[in-house]
Amino acid sequence: MKTKTVLFSVLALLILSVIIWGGIAGCVFRPVLTIVEEGESPYRIIVSRDISKEDQRAAAELQRHIKRISGVEILIMTDDSPVREHEILVGRNRHLRELNIKIDFNKLEDDGFTIRTKEKNLVIAGGREKGTLYGVYAFLEDCLGCRKYSASVSIVPKKDVVRIRRINRTDVPFIKHREVHMPDAFDDDYADWHKLDNRNVRTRKWGMWVHTFRTLVPPEKYFKDHPEYFSEVNGQRLPDTQLCLTNPDVLRIVVDGLKEMIKEKPEAKYWSVSQNDTFYPCACVECRAQDEKYGGHSGSILHFVNQVAREFPDKVISTLAYQYSRSAPIDLLPAENVNIMLCTIELNRSRPIPKDSSSASFRKDIEDWGRLTDNIIIWDYVVQFRNLIDPFPNLRVLQPNIRYFVKNNVRMMFQQGSDTLRSEFHELRTYIIAKLLWNPDANVNAIFRDFTDGYYGRAGKYIRQYIRLMHNALKRSRGDLLIYGYPWDGVKTYLTPSLIGRYAGIFDKAEAAVSHEPQILDRVRFARLPLEFAILEISRWNVSKKLSLFKKVDGKWKANPEMRKRLERFVDLANEFGITKLEERGTSPNEYRALMEDFLQNGMRDHLAINKPVQLITEHSEKYPVGGAEALTDGLKGPADYHCNWLGFEGNELKAVIDLEEEQDISRISMDFLQDHNSWVWLPKKVKFFISQDGLIFKPVGEIKNKSDEKKPGAFIENFCCKFLKVKTRYVKVETTSLLQCPKWHKGYEGLSWIFTDEVVID
């Protein structure tokens, strides 16, 4: 690591040594400057006559907050005025020189700041961009006790007397780009308070942002006449893939296109030349040769991007190290003006990256890249994207992961959360990450307590108890936590039935503690929604009497009325609190209600084979465990989601025999199968049904072929139903004939395909 790392560590220790959450240590007890007393102030805020827009805003924010705190408005004056004893000097101005206050502004870079006192004067001055504004906000928060917990929740204490202690603090952040892709951070005031670069800042600095091959060389324009510009896959050129990066015409088109784009947006420094968000790297002879030469797919990409970068020496060309291109090349350095965007999409979130055995390959990749360059931006993932309103106990990995990134030369971070969508503890998660991006060595426990006490009031201690209990349970279980997971994934780790009962009791106490404070009560109720969602989702599996969507009434399965009420409460609250999507790509609360109502109507099916023994002749996959063979006769149907109540077979047929335990009159056998080819899941080509009296000799009773095209998009269910004249039988056998590998047209070609079924229904 370079010398700045040492400087950063020293600065981090300095910050830690002076900050306690609630004020800077000594501010109240050893004051040396009295800013306001007895309704007046001897101070003036001094700014440059040629003040920048950001410094002007910094001075105004300082003036506004001191007035809100004390009722006293301090005048803002320019440095044309004579120097006087009581001054608050904001930004670079002439009075600094006259008072012999020396500040090396170059060392403050863009965002750094210094806060210091000299005799009766206070100085807040910062770097080229928003440094002074960040310094003002740090002063307001750490010395005067102000807080901004969310875009809509701020704390400004009321004080008749405003005093501060002697200060000499300088912050220069090691992480130069700090972005948290979460709802509150889209608010400019919140982002500036927490020293973040939000999308508005990025849009100004970045001309293009990730997955740009398609934009630079659109297949709609070029593929018909020049298929050679695009990836060769299994011997043929395909349009919706990547680019052929060894084709000189592709390089020319990209360079020429960038030149035109840069003319339209000359102020942008960063321009992404990066792979599309899909697979299919080019496998032509030339591209394969480059990849072999440089040790992987990143070789042909980086070689190409380096050539582009040479054409734009005053710009930074960014490219992805993502999925198939994540590993660093061998014997190939990124050009000085090439930025590497390294992505953590595959990683487990229950343990810190440095300690998690499943993250070993990523550790090798980031450490390899870190030895090649310090121009790296990490694209990290910090919420559960498939179920945004779902308990996701990843808070304890945030700090060790950020520290690990910094240790490996990462100077820029993009923390991808739920975008503008509300998600589980998004306010708390954003707050913690923002503090850590500025200072990775901050006291995260103090930040956690400060937020929960400030945001949840008297319920704060219960929110902490809930979060700690959940994190402790996950740690003890050694379970995993994935960004595309489901509540059911935690049913044996941090969402067991007994823990769910304890969590509910904690929230009952939290709500009671703030029952007479409507605004805070709503914050607690919103924090509880993920638990309610988990209860509904886990109850799809009939886990226990309390956690079941169904109950037996007069020997028949019926929808559990208590769960229906819980569903209504959940949807009503979700709508009330502005939740528009429950997962990254869709499903509104009202759509969820409709899906759950359909499941309550059809998700439990009484039939002759309920709870009857099943012999699986072929082997099912344990990757999506639903109880094995018993899942075929447990009565539980599956929605259009292979994670819930579906028994899967990977690269294998389904062959099973159901024993009705006695001869029964039957006239109908049916099974549902799922197709979702985006997840390598297809319907079987056909299903055969057989019956037997002795379990040895089976007679065919029907063969049903699938009715859907294997290319049909989306996730959907098709029923394979065989009807025949009533016949007595004891045993029923089912067999599929399926795709065992992904077809040639599919992105997973030659990989194993899946079939999923939920139940063998016999009537």
C-alpha positions in Angstrom: 0.0 0.0 0.0 1.2 3.5 -0.7 2.1 6.1 1.8 -1.4 7.6 1.7 -2.6 4.4 3.4 -0.5 5.2 6.4 -1.7 8.8 6.3 -5.3 7.5 6.1 -4.8 5.2 9.1 -3.3 8.1 11.2 -6.2 10.3 10.2 -8.7 7.6 11.0 -7.2 7.2 14.5 -7.3 10.9 14.9 -11.0 11.0 14.0 -11.7 8.2 16.4 -9.8 9.8 19.2 -11.9 13.0 19.0 -15.3 11.7 18.1 -17.9 10.2 20.4 -21.4 9.9 19.0 -23.2 12.7 20.7 -20.5 15.3 20.3 -16.7 15.8 20.2 -15.2 14.7 23.5 -14.7 17.8 25.6 -16.9 20.1 23.6 -19.2 20.8 26.6 -16.8 20.2 29.5 -13.7 22.1 28.3 -15.0 24.9 26.1 -12.7 27.5 24.8 -15.0 29.3 22.3 -18.4 30.6 23.1 -20.3 31.0 19.9 -23.7 32.0 21.3 -24.7 33.1 24.8 -27.6 35.1 26.2 -29.3 35.4 22.8 -26.4 36.9 20.9 -23.1 36.1 19.3 -19.8 38.0 19.0 -19.0 36.0 15.9 -19.2 36.7 12.2 -18.9 34.1 9.4 -16.1 35.2 7.0 -16.1 34.0 3.4 -14.1 34.9 0.3 -15.4 37.7 -1.9 -14.9 35.3 -4.8 -16.6 32.5 -3.0 -17.4 29.3 -4.8 -21.0 28.0 -5.0 -20.2 25.1 -2.6 -18.4 27.3 0.0 -21.3 29.7 -0.2 -23.7 26.9 0.6 -21.4 25.7 3.4 -21.5 29.1 5.1 -25.3 29.3 4.7 -25.7 25.8 6.2 -23.6 26.8 9.2 -25.6 30.0 9.7 -28.9 28.2 9.3 -28.1 25.4 11.8 -26.7 27.7 14.5 -29.9 29.7 14.2 -32.0 26.6 14.5 -30.0 25.5 17.5 -29.8 28.8 19.4 -32.2 31.3 17.7 -29.3 33.5 16.9 -28.4 34.4 13.3 -24.7 35.0 12.7 -23.9 37.4 9.9 -22.0 36.3 6.8 -19.4 38.8 5.7 -16.8 38.7 2.9 -13.0 38.9 3.5 -13.1 42.5 2.3 -13.9 43.4 5.9 -11.2 43.9 8.5 -10.0 41.0 10.6 -11.5 40.9 14.0 -11.2 38.7 17.1 -14.2 36.5 16.8 -14.5 35.0 13.3 -15.6 31.7 11.8 -13.6 31.4 8.6 -15.4 29.3 6.1 -13.4 28.1 3.1 -10.3 29.6 1.5 -10.2 33.4 2.2 -7.9 36.3 2.8 -8.3 36.3 6.6 -6.6 33.0 6.8 -3.3 34.6 5.6 -3.7 37.7 7.8 -4.2 35.5 10.8 -1.2 33.3 9.8 -3.4 30.2 9.5 -1.6 27.9 7.1 -3.5 25.3 5.3 -2.1 23.1 2.5 -5.3 22.9 0.3 -3.6 20.6 -2.2 -3.4 17.9 0.5 -7.1 18.3 1.2 -7.7 17.1 -2.4 -11.3 17.3 -3.5 -13.3 16.3 -0.4 -10.9 16.7 2.6 -11.3 19.4 5.2 -9.7 20.9 8.3 -11.5 22.1 11.4 -9.3 24.1 13.8 -9.4 26.8 16.4 -6.8 29.6 16.8 -7.3 31.9 19.7 -10.9 33.0 19.4 -11.3 32.0 15.8 -12.8 28.9 14.3 -11.7 27.7 10.8 -13.6 25.3 8.6 -12.0 24.9 5.2 -11.9 22.2 2.6 -10.8 20.8 -0.7 -11.5 21.7 -4.3 -15.0 20.4 -4.5 -17.2 19.9 -1.4 -14.6 19.8 1.2 -15.7 22.9 3.0 -19.3 21.8 3.0 -18.3 18.4 4.4 -16.3 20.1 7.1 -19.3 22.2 8.1 -21.5 19.1 8.3 -18.9 17.3 10.3 -18.7 20.2 12.7 -22.5 20.4 13.1 -22.7 16.7 13.7 -19.7 15.9 15.8 -19.5 19.1 17.8 -23.0 20.5 18.0 -24.9 17.3 18.2 -26.9 17.6 14.9 -27.9 14.4 13.1 -29.5 13.4 9.8 -30.8 9.9 10.2 -32.7 9.8 6.9 -33.7 12.2 4.2 -36.7 13.1 6.3 -35.5 12.7 9.9 -33.1 15.2 11.3 -32.1 16.1 14.8 -31.1 19.7 15.7 -30.7 20.2 19.5 -31.9 23.4 21.1 -29.3 25.2 23.1 -29.2 28.7 24.7 -25.4 28.5 24.9 -23.2 27.2 22.1 -19.7 26.5 23.2 -17.0 24.3 21.6 -13.6 23.0 22.7 -10.3 23.5 21.0 -10.2 21.5 17.8 -7.4 20.5 15.4 -8.9 17.9 13.0 -8.1 17.1 9.4 -9.9 14.5 7.3 -8.8 13.4 3.9 -10.8 10.3 2.8 -8.9 7.4 1.3 -12.0 6.3 -0.6 -12.5 8.9 -3.3 -15.9 7.9 -4.7 -18.4 6.9 -2.0 -21.8 5.9 -3.4 -24.6 4.2 -1.6 -27.4 3.2 -4.0 -30.2 3.4 -1.5 -33.4 5.6 -1.3 -32.1 8.2 1.2 -28.8 8.7 -0.6 -30.7 9.9 -3.7 -31.6 13.0 -1.7 -28.9 15.6 -2.3 -29.0 17.1 1.2 -28.7 13.7 2.8 -25.9 12.7 0.4 -23.9 15.9 1.2 -24.4 15.6 4.9 -23.0 12.1 4.8 -20.2 13.1 2.3 -21.6 10.7 -0.4 -21.5 10.9 -4.2 -25.0 10.0 -5.3 -26.4 9.4 -8.8 -26.6 13.1 -9.5 -22.8 13.5 -8.8 -22.0 10.3 -10.8 -24.1 11.4 -13.8 -21.9 14.6 -13.9 -18.6 12.7 -13.6 -19.4 9.6 -15.7 -20.2 9.8 -19.4 -21.2 6.1 -19.5 -21.8 3.7 -16.6 -21.3 -0.1 -17.0 -22.5 -2.7 -19.5 -21.8 -0.4 -22.5 -20.8 -2.8 -25.3 -24.3 -2.9 -26.7 -24.5 0.9 -26.7 -21.1 1.3 -28.3 -21.7 -1.3 -31.0 -25.5 -1.9 -31.2 -26.4 -5.2 -32.8 -29.5 -3.6 -34.3 -27.2 -1.4 -36.4 -24.3 -3.8 -37.2 -25.2 -7.5 -36.8 -27.0 -8.0 -40.1 -24.0 -6.9 -42.2 -21.2 -7.5 -39.8 -21.9 -10.5 -37.5 -18.1 -10.8 -37.1 -18.3 -7.8 -34.7 -20.0 -10.0 -32.1 -19.2 -13.0 -30.0 -18.6 -16.4 -31.7 -20.4 -18.9 -29.5 -20.3 -22.6 -30.3 -19.1 -21.9 -33.8 -21.7 -19.2 -34.7 -21.9 -15.4 -34.2 -24.8 -14.2 -32.0 -26.1 -10.7 -31.6 -27.2 -10.5 -28.0 -23.8 -11.4 -26.6 -20.5 -9.5 -26.2 -18.1 -8.0 -28.8 -15.3 -9.7 -30.7 -12.5 -7.7 -29.1 -9.8 -8.7 -31.5 -11.6 -7.3 -34.5 -9.9 -4.0 -35.5 -13.2 -2.6 -36.9 -14.8 -3.0 -33.5 -12.0 -1.0 -31.9 -12.4 1.7 -34.6 -16.2 1.9 -34.0 -15.8 2.1 -30.3 -13.2 4.9 -30.4 -15.1 6.9 -33.0 -18.3 6.6 -31.0 -16.6 7.7 -27.8 -15.1 10.7 -29.5 -18.6 11.9 -30.5 -20.0 11.2 -27.1 -17.2 13.1 -25.4 -17.9 16.1 -27.6 -21.4 16.1 -26.2 -20.3 15.8 -22.6 -16.7 17.1 -22.3 -16.9 17.6 -18.6 -17.3 13.9 -17.8 -14.1 12.3 -16.7 -15.0 8.6 -16.6 -16.3 6.6 -19.6 -17.2 2.9 -19.3 -16.2 0.4 -22.1 -17.5 -2.8 -20.5 -19.1 -6.1 -21.1 -22.9 -6.5 -21.4 -24.8 -7.9 -18.4 -24.8 -11.4 -19.9 -22.4 -14.2 -20.7 -21.1 -15.3 -24.1 -17.5 -13.9 -24.3 -16.2 -14.3 -27.8 -14.6 -17.7 -28.5 -13.2 -17.0 -31.9 -9.6 -18.2 -32.6 -8.1 -14.8 -32.0 -10.0 -14.0 -28.8 -9.2 -17.4 -27.4 -5.6 -16.9 -28.2 -5.5 -13.6 -26.3 -7.3 -15.1 -23.3 -4.9 -18.0 -23.2 -2.0 -15.6 -23.5 -3.1 -13.5 -20.6 -4.7 -16.2 -18.4 -8.4 -15.6 -18.8 -11.3 -13.6 -20.3 -10.1 -10.4 -18.7 -7.1 -10.6 -21.0 -8.9 -9.8 -24.2 -11.0 -7.2 -22.5 -8.1 -5.4 -20.9 -6.0 -5.5 -24.0 -8.9 -3.9 -25.9 -9.6 -1.3 -23.3 -6.0 -0.3 -23.0 -6.1 0.4 -26.7 -9.2 2.6 -26.3 -7.6 4.4 -23.3 -4.5 5.4 -25.4 -6.9 7.4 -27.6 -8.2 9.4 -24.6 -5.3 10.2 -22.3 -7.2 13.0 -20.5 -10.1 10.6 -19.7 -10.5 7.5 -17.5 -11.8 4.4 -19.3 -13.5 2.1 -16.9 -14.2 -1.6 -17.5 -15.7 -4.5 -15.6 -14.1 -7.4 -13.8 -17.4 -9.2 -13.5 -18.5 -12.8 -13.5 -16.5 -14.5 -16.3 -13.9 -11.6 -16.4 -13.4 -11.2 -12.7 -10.0 -12.7 -12.4 -7.0 -10.5 -13.1 -4.9 -11.1 -16.2 -1.3 -12.4 -16.3 1.5 -10.3 -17.7 -0.8 -7.4 -18.7 -1.1 -4.1 -16.7 -4.1 -1.8 -17.0 -3.1 1.5 -18.6 -2.6 4.4 -16.2 -6.0 5.9 -17.2 -7.9 2.6 -17.0 -10.3 2.0 -14.1 -11.2 -1.6 -13.0 -14.7 -2.1 -11.7 -14.6 -5.3 -9.6 -17.9 -6.9 -8.6 -18.8 -9.1 -5.6 -22.1 -10.5 -7.0 -21.4 -14.1 -6.2 -20.3 -13.8 -2.6 -21.8 -15.0 0.7 -22.9 -12.2 3.0 -23.0 -14.0 6.4 -19.3 -13.9 7.0 -16.6 -11.2 6.1 -14.8 -11.8 2.9 -11.4 -12.2 4.5 -12.8 -15.0 6.8 -15.2 -16.8 4.5 -13.9 -20.0 2.8 -16.4 -19.7 0.0 -14.9 -16.3 -0.9 -11.4 -17.6 -1.5 -11.5 -17.2 -5.3 -12.6 -13.6 -4.9 -9.8 -12.9 -2.4 -7.3 -14.1 -5.0 -8.9 -11.9 -7.7 -9.0 -8.7 -5.7 -5.5 -9.2 -4.3 -4.2 -9.8 -7.9 -5.9 -6.7 -9.2 -4.7 -4.7 -6.2 -1.1 -5.6 -7.2 -1.7 -4.4 -10.7 -3.4 -1.0 -10.0 -4.8 1.3 -7.4 -7.5 2.6 -9.9 -10.2 0.2 -8.7 -13.8 0.7 -7.9 -15.7 -2.0 -6.0 -19.3 -2.7 -7.0 -20.6 -4.3 -3.8 -24.1 -5.6 -3.0 -25.7 -5.0 0.4 -29.3 -6.0 0.2 -31.3 -9.0 -0.7 -32.5 -8.2 -4.2 -34.9 -11.0 -4.8 -36.9 -10.1 -1.6 -36.2 -6.5 -0.6 -38.6 -6.8 2.4 -37.0 -9.8 4.0 -34.7 -10.0 7.1 -31.1 -9.8 5.8 -28.6 -9.9 8.7 -25.5 -8.6 6.9 -24.7 -5.6 9.0 -21.7 -7.2 10.7 -19.9 -7.8 7.4 -20.1 -4.2 6.2 -17.1 -2.9 8.1 -14.7 -5.8 7.7 -15.5 -6.0 3.9 -14.9 -2.2 3.4 -11.6 -2.4 5.3 -10.6 -5.4 3.2 -11.3 -3.5 0.0 -9.2 -0.5 1.2 -6.4 -2.9 2.2 -6.3 -4.0 -1.4 -6.0 -0.6 -3.1 -9.6 0.1 -3.7 -10.1 3.9 -3.9 -13.7 4.0 -5.1 -16.9 2.2 -3.9 -20.4 1.7 -5.3 -22.5 0.0 -2.7 -25.6 -1.3 -4.6 -28.7 -1.4 -2.5 -32.4 -1.1 -3.3 -32.1 1.9 -5.6 -35.1 4.1 -4.9 -37.1 1.2 -3.4 -37.6 0.9 0.3 -36.0 -2.2 1.8 -35.3 -3.9 5.1 -33.6 -1.4 7.5 -32.6 0.7 4.5 -32.2 3.9 6.6 -29.9 2.1 9.1 -27.9 0.3 6.5 -27.3 3.5 4.5 -26.3 5.4 7.6 -23.8 2.9 8.7 -22.3 2.4 5.2 -22.0 6.2 4.7 -20.0 6.5 7.9 -17.7 3.6 7.0 -17.0 4.9 3.5 -15.7 8.1 5.0 -13.8 6.4 7.8 -13.5 2.6 7.5 -12.1 2.4 11.1 -15.1 4.2 12.7 -16.7 2.8 15.8 -19.5 0.9 14.1 -21.1 -0.2 17.4 -21.4 3.5 18.5 -22.8 4.4 15.1 -25.4 1.5 15.5 -26.4 2.7 18.9 -26.5 6.3 17.9 -28.8 5.6 15.0 -31.2 3.2 16.8 -31.6 5.5 19.8 -32.0 8.6 17.7 -34.3 7.1 15.0 -36.4 4.7 17.1 -36.4 6.6 20.4 -37.5 4.4 23.3 -37.8 1.5 21.0 -34.1 1.7 20.0 -33.0 -0.9 22.6 -35.5 -3.4 21.3 -34.5 -2.9 17.7 -30.9 -3.5 18.7 -31.9 -6.6 20.6 -33.8 -7.9 17.5 -30.9 -7.3 15.2 -28.3 -8.7 17.5 -30.3 -11.9 18.2 -30.8 -12.5 14.5 -27.1 -11.9 13.7 -26.0 -14.1 16.5 -28.3 -16.9 15.4 -26.9 -16.7 11.8 -23.3 -16.8 13.1 -23.9 -19.8 15.4 -25.7 -21.7 12.6 -22.8 -21.1 10.2 -25.5 -20.6 7.6 -25.0 -18.6 4.4 -26.7 -15.4 3.3 -27.1 -14.7 -0.4 -28.3 -11.6 -2.2 -30.7 -13.6 -4.3 -32.1 -15.6 -1.4 -35.5 -16.3 0.2 -36.9 -16.3 3.7 -37.1 -20.1 3.5 -33.3 -20.2 3.2 -33.1 -19.1 6.9 -35.6 -21.5 8.4 -32.8 -23.6 9.9 -30.5 -20.7 10.7 -31.8 -17.3 11.7 -35.6 -17.7 10.9 -36.4 -20.9 12.8 -39.9 -21.1 14.3 -38.7 -20.5 17.8 -36.6 -17.5 16.8 -39.5 -16.0 14.9 -41.6 -16.2 18.1 -38.9 -14.4 20.0 -38.5 -11.7 17.3 -42.3 -11.1 17.4 -42.1 -10.7 21.2 -39.3 -8.1 20.9 -41.3 -6.1 18.3 -44.4 -6.2 20.6 -42.3 -4.5 23.3 -40.8 -2.0 20.8 -44.3 -0.9 19.6 -45.5 -0.6 23.2 -42.5 1.5 24.1 -43.5 4.2 21.5 -47.2 3.6 21.3 -47.9 7.3 22.1 -45.4 8.6 19.5 -47.1 8.1 16.2 -44.1 9.0 13.9 -41.7 6.8 15.8 -44.3 4.0 16.0 -44.5 4.0 12.2 -40.8 3.6 12.0 -41.0 0.6 14.3 -43.9 -0.9 12.3 -42.0 -0.5 9.1 -39.0 -2.2 10.7 -41.3 -5.1 11.6 -42.6 -5.6 8.1 -39.7 -7.9 7.0 -40.5 -10.2 9.9 -44.1 -10.3 8.8 -43.1 -11.0 5.2 -40.8 -13.9 6.4 -43.7 -15.4 8.5 -46.0 -15.4 5.4 -43.4 -16.9 3.1 -42.2 -19.6 5.5 -45.7 -20.5 6.3 -46.1 -21.7 2.6 -44.3 -24.9 3.8 -46.7 -25.6 6.7 -43.7 -25.5 9.1 -45.8 -25.7 12.3 -49.3 -25.1 13.5 -48.4 -21.4 14.0 -46.4 -21.1 10.8 -48.9 -22.6 8.3 -51.0 -21.1 5.6 -53.4 -24.0 5.9 -55.1 -25.9 8.7 -57.3 -29.1 8.8 -61.0 -28.4 9.2 -63.2 -31.5 9.4 -60.5 -33.6 7.8 -60.0 -31.2 4.9 -57.2 -28.6 4.3 -58.5 -25.1 4.4 -56.8 -21.7 4.3 -55.7 -20.5 7.8 -57.9 -17.5 8.6 -55.3 -16.0 10.9 -52.7 -16.1 8.1 -55.2 -14.4 5.7 -55.6 -11.6 8.3 -51.8 -11.4 8.6 -51.6 -11.1 4.8 -54.1 -8.2 4.7 -52.3 -6.4 7.5 -48.9 -6.8 5.7 -50.2 -5.6 2.4 -52.1 -2.6 3.9 -49.0 -1.5 5.9 -46.7 -2.0 2.9 -48.9 0.3 0.8 -49.2 2.8 3.7 -45.4 2.9 4.0 -44.7 3.5 0.3 -43.4 0.1 -0.6 -43.9 -0.2 -4.4 -42.0 -3.4 -5.1 -41.1 -6.4 -2.9 -38.3 -7.5 -5.2 -35.9 -5.8 -7.5 -37.8 -6.4 -10.7 -41.4 -6.1 -9.6 -44.3 -7.5 -7.5 -46.2 -4.7 -5.8 -47.9 -5.4 -2.4 -51.2 -5.7 -4.2 -49.8 -8.2 -6.7 -48.3 -10.1 -3.8 -51.7 -10.3 -2.1 -53.2 -11.7 -5.3 -50.5 -14.3 -5.6 -50.9 -15.3 -2.0 -54.7 -15.4 -2.3 -54.3 -17.8 -5.3 -51.9 -19.9 -3.2 -54.4 -20.0 -0.3 -57.0 -21.2 -2.8 -54.9 -23.7 -4.6 -51.6 -24.2 -2.7 -52.9 -27.2 -0.6 -54.5 -30.0 -2.5 -56.4 -33.0 -0.9 -56.1 -36.2 -3.0 -55.7 -39.9 -2.6 -51.9 -39.8 -2.5 -51.6 -37.3 0.4 -48.8 -38.4 2.7 -48.4 -41.8 0.9 -45.0 -43.4 0.6 -42.9 -42.4 -2.5 -40.0 -44.3 -3.9 -37.7 -42.1 -6.1 -36.0 -44.3 -8.7 -33.9 -41.4 -10.0 -32.0 -39.0 -7.8 -33.3 -35.5 -7.0 -31.1 -32.5 -6.3 -30.4 -31.4 -2.8 -29.7 -27.8 -4.0 -33.3 -26.9 -3.4 -34.3 -29.2 -0.5 -38.1 -29.6 0.1 -38.1 -32.8 2.0 -37.1 -35.2 -0.8 -39.5 -37.7 -2.1 -42.2 -36.7 0.4 -42.6 -33.4 -1.4 -44.5 -35.3 -4.1 -47.3 -36.3 -1.8 -47.3 -33.6 0.9 -50.2 -31.8 -0.6 -48.3 -28.5 -1.1 -48.4 -27.0 -4.5 -45.8 -24.6 -5.8 -46.1 -21.0 -7.2 -44.3 -20.0 -10.4 -41.0 -19.9 -8.4 -38.8 -23.0 -8.3 -37.6 -22.1 -4.8 -41.0 -22.9 -3.1 -42.3 -26.5 -2.8 -40.8 -27.7 -6.1 -38.7 -30.9 -6.2 -35.8 -30.5 -8.7 -33.9 -32.9 -10.9 -30.7 -31.5 -12.5 -29.6 -33.2 -15.6 -31.7 -36.2 -14.6 -35.2 -37.6 -15.3 -37.9 -38.0 -12.7 -39.0 -41.6 -12.1 -41.1 -42.3 -9.0 -43.5 -44.8 -7.6 -46.3 -43.9 -5.2 -47.8 -46.6 -2.9 -51.4 -45.8 -2.1 -51.0 -48.6 0.7 -54.3 -50.2 -0.5 -56.2 -50.6 -3.7 -58.1 -47.5 -4.6 -60.4 -46.5 -7.5 -58.6 -43.9 -9.5 -59.4 -42.1 -12.8 -57.0 -39.2 -12.9 -53.3 -38.6 -12.4 -51.8 -35.1 -12.8 -48.6 -33.3 -12.2 -47.5 -29.6 -12.5 -44.1 -28.8 -14.0 -42.4 -25.4 -14.1 -40.6 -23.7 -16.9 -38.2 -20.8 -16.5 -35.5 -21.1 -19.1 -33.7 -18.0 -17.8 -32.9 -20.2 -14.8 -32.1 -23.3 -16.8 -35.5 -24.9 -16.1 -37.7 -26.5 -18.7 -40.9 -28.5 -18.9 -40.4 -32.2 -19.7 -41.0 -33.2 -23.3 -43.5 -35.7 -22.1 -44.7 -37.5 -19.0 -45.8 -41.2 -18.9 -48.2 -42.6 -16.2 -48.4 -46.2 -15.1 -50.5 -48.3 -12.6 -49.9 -51.6 -10.9 -51.5 -53.8 -8.3 -48.3 -55.5 -7.1 -45.6 -52.8 -7.6 -43.8 -55.1 -10.0 -45.7 -55.1 -13.2 -46.8 -51.7 -14.4 -49.4 -51.0 -17.1 -49.3 -47.7 -19.0 -52.4 -45.5 -18.7 -51.3 -42.4 -20.6 -48.6 -40.2 -22.1 -48.9 -36.4 -22.0 -46.7 -34.2 -24.2 -45.9 -30.6 -23.3 -47.7 -27.9 -25.1 -45.3 -25.0 -24.8 -42.3 -23.8 -26.8 -39.0 -24.4 -25.0 -38.1 -20.7 -25.8 -41.3 -19.3 -24.2 -40.1 -16.6 -21.8 -40.9 -16.1 -18.2 -41.7 -18.5 -15.4 -44.9 -20.4 -15.8 -46.6 -23.7 -14.8 -48.0 -26.3 -17.1 -50.2 -29.2 -15.9 -49.7 -32.7 -17.3 -53.0 -34.5 -16.7 -53.9 -38.0 -17.6 -57.6 -39.1 -17.4 -58.9 -42.6 -17.9 -61.8 -44.9 -17.0 -62.0 -45.7 -13.3 -59.6 -48.5 -12.3 -58.5 -50.2 -9.1 -54.8 -49.9 -8.4 -52.4 -49.6 -5.5 -49.2 -48.3 -7.2 -48.7 -45.4 -9.5 -45.5 -44.7 -11.4 -44.6 -41.5 -13.3 -41.7 -41.1 -15.7 -40.5 -38.0 -17.6 -38.6 -37.6 -20.8 -36.8 -34.3 -20.7 -33.9 -32.1 -21.9 -30.9 -33.1 -19.9 -28.7 -30.3 -21.1 -29.5 -26.7 -22.0 -30.2 -26.4 -25.8 -27.8 -24.9 -28.3 -29.7 -21.6 -28.5 -29.5 -21.1 -24.7 -26.8 -19.2 -22.8 -26.2 -22.3 -20.7 -25.6 -24.6 -23.7 -24.0 -27.9 -22.7 -24.8 -27.2 -19.0 -27.2 -29.4 -17.1 -30.9 -28.4 -17.3 -33.6 -28.8 -14.7 -37.1 -30.1 -14.3 -39.2 -29.2 -11.3 -42.5 -30.7 -10.1 -44.5 -30.1 -7.0 -47.0 -32.9 -6.5 -48.3 -36.1 -7.9 -52.1 -35.6 -7.6 -54.2 -38.8 -7.8 -58.0 -38.7 -7.8 
